[in-house]
Amino acid sequence: MRIEDACYRALLAVVSPERTVLAKVRLGDLLQVKYGAGDRAEAHARIGDKSLAFLICDHSLALKLAVSLVPAAGGSDGAPAGRVH
């Protein structure tokens, strides 16, 4: 099982039923850039295809918690490990 799948299942197990867990949310879909035209293009280029692993939202989809998985040095079996930030 991939680490993302394991984390998703773990979040579903511990998060209140009043919350919604969303997976792989692009920053560009989450953030609104409010700069001049030139700066806006640069800002969109910087967030490009970056995404958050999970968002936890309330019933109205208001953001309560964002989770990013960051690769760490190899685990004991040599496979990449992950850290939650």
C-alpha positions as CSV (number, residue, x, y, z in Angstrom):
1,M,0.0,0.0,0.0
2,R,1.3,3.4,-0.9
3,I,2.0,5.9,1.9
4,E,-0.7,8.3,0.6
5,D,-3.3,5.5,0.7
6,A,-2.3,4.5,4.2
7,C,-2.4,8.2,5.4
8,Y,-5.8,8.7,3.8
9,R,-7.2,5.6,5.5
10,A,-5.7,6.7,8.8
11,L,-7.2,10.2,8.5
12,L,-10.7,8.7,7.7
13,A,-10.4,6.5,10.8
14,V,-9.6,9.4,13.2
15,V,-11.3,12.5,11.7
16,S,-14.8,13.4,13.0
17,P,-17.7,12.4,10.7
18,E,-18.6,16.1,10.7
19,R,-15.4,16.7,8.7
20,T,-14.5,15.9,5.1
21,V,-11.1,14.6,4.0
22,L,-10.1,15.7,0.5
23,A,-7.0,14.2,-1.2
24,K,-4.5,15.7,-3.7
25,V,-5.7,19.3,-3.8
26,R,-3.8,21.6,-6.2
27,L,-2.6,24.8,-4.6
28,G,-3.9,26.7,-7.7
29,D,-7.4,25.5,-7.0
30,L,-7.1,26.5,-3.3
31,L,-5.4,29.9,-3.5
32,Q,-6.5,33.1,-5.1
33,V,-3.7,35.3,-6.4
34,K,-4.3,39.1,-5.9
35,Y,-1.4,40.8,-7.7
36,G,-0.8,42.8,-10.8
37,A,-1.1,41.0,-14.2
38,G,2.7,40.3,-14.4
39,D,2.9,39.1,-10.8
40,R,-0.1,36.9,-11.2
41,A,1.5,34.9,-14.0
42,E,4.6,34.5,-11.9
43,A,2.7,33.5,-8.8
44,H,0.7,30.9,-10.8
45,A,4.0,29.6,-12.3
46,R,5.5,29.2,-8.8
47,I,2.6,27.1,-7.5
48,G,2.1,25.4,-10.8
49,D,1.4,21.7,-10.3
50,K,2.1,21.7,-6.5
51,S,-0.5,20.1,-4.3
52,L,-1.4,19.3,-0.8
53,A,-1.8,15.7,0.1
54,F,-4.9,16.2,2.2
55,L,-7.3,18.9,3.3
56,I,-9.7,18.5,6.3
57,C,-12.7,20.6,6.0
58,D,-16.0,21.2,7.9
59,H,-19.4,20.5,6.4
60,S,-19.3,23.8,4.4
61,L,-15.9,22.8,3.0
62,A,-14.2,25.6,5.0
63,L,-10.6,24.6,5.4
64,K,-9.6,23.4,8.9
65,L,-6.3,21.6,8.3
66,A,-3.9,21.1,5.4
67,V,-1.5,18.1,5.3
68,S,1.6,17.8,3.1
69,L,3.6,14.6,2.9
70,V,7.3,15.3,2.5
71,P,9.7,12.5,1.4
72,A,12.3,11.7,4.0
73,A,15.5,9.7,3.9
74,G,14.9,6.0,3.1
75,G,13.2,3.9,5.7
76,S,14.7,0.7,7.3
77,D,13.6,-1.3,4.3
78,G,15.2,1.2,1.9
79,A,11.9,2.5,0.7
80,P,11.2,6.2,0.9
81,A,9.5,7.2,4.1
82,G,7.2,10.2,4.5
83,R,6.7,12.9,7.1
84,V,3.6,14.9,7.7
85,H,4.0,18.7,7.8
